[in-house]
Amino acid sequence: MIIRRYRASDQDVVTDLWSRAARQAHPFIEGEGAGERARVLREVYLVQAENWVAERDGIVIGLLGLLGAKDGSGHANGPGGTGVGAAAEADGAEVDGAEVDGVEVGGLFVAPEAQGDGIGRELLEHAAALHGALTLEVFEGNARARRFYAHLGFTERGRRVDEETGHPLIALERAAPLKSVSWLHLREGRLLSVRTRGNDTFYLPGGKYEPGETAREALSRELSEELGLVVPADELLEAFVIHDVAHGKNGRRLQMTCFTGGPQDIAPAPGREIAEYAWFDRREARERCAPAHSQVVDRLVAQGRMPG
């Protein structure tokens, strides 16, 4: 599955996707997915909003519309309000350490036949990776979407009645994810992990950005500080990005960019903040490491780099 910018040539398939998903999500709205609401989607939102689509095997299966995102001139894109996008469906670009302003999710829709595959979650995390904090509105009657957003860490910040439909809307928000970088170093199928002093949980080597750093620069610095390793930034290769709940941060989301590369034969010299390091197999990683470790291990097992 890939996420890419919406193109004008996508209009027909996206309109059909939206219509089917909206009718399924909002059976309580008369005429949903058609008529004037379909015209507004085509002529306003698909033209003025920042739109992204999820595509699998060449078929568009998801739509994400963002309102208020700033273009290169610093001006906001998209119309105000939620309009046809209030029916958020429940089912990349690298920003490095730069600060972002946040954005409103005007609409999130997944084709009914593709729901349950994590498409909606991936589209939302894509928005967060680009813009940081997220806000949106969801109809009170859309119980599935409300559960979906609660699971992804959104909290209620207000309510109002939608003037067009007369149905109550719930305003939700989620803070920008914490951004970190991590190093994937395997020895005989076991994953290198570190534990900081005063903490029982192990993490991947790495940490947070400092102002002005790229992801690779941040990781190179962290590996030097934590383990005394010299790993040039240009030797690091991005492997994948993990989205999860940050350990010990009261439900705050985490966006962790993982890298491979650098020397394989290493002799770590732990810095003052590191109590110990170890190489864990799949079972040990799940038992002793932070939640995001599970996703990392699953990816590495799927790639054949760790035993299942």
Secondary structure, 3 states (H helix, E strand, C coil): CEEEECCHHHHHHHHHHHHHHHHHHCCCCCCCCCHHHHHHHHHHHHHHCEEEEEEECCEEEEEEEEECCECCCCCECCCCCCHHHHECCCCCCCCCCCCCCCEEEEEEEECHHHCCCCHHHHHHHHHHHHHCCEEEEEECCCHHHHHHHHHCCCEEEEEEECCCCCCEEEEEEECCCEEEEEECCEECCEEEEEEECCCCCEECCEEECCCCCCHHHHHHHHHHHHHCCCCCHHHEEEEEEEEEECCCCCCCEEEEEEEEECCCCCCCCCCCCEEEEEEECHHHHHHHECCHHHHHHHHHHHCCCCCC
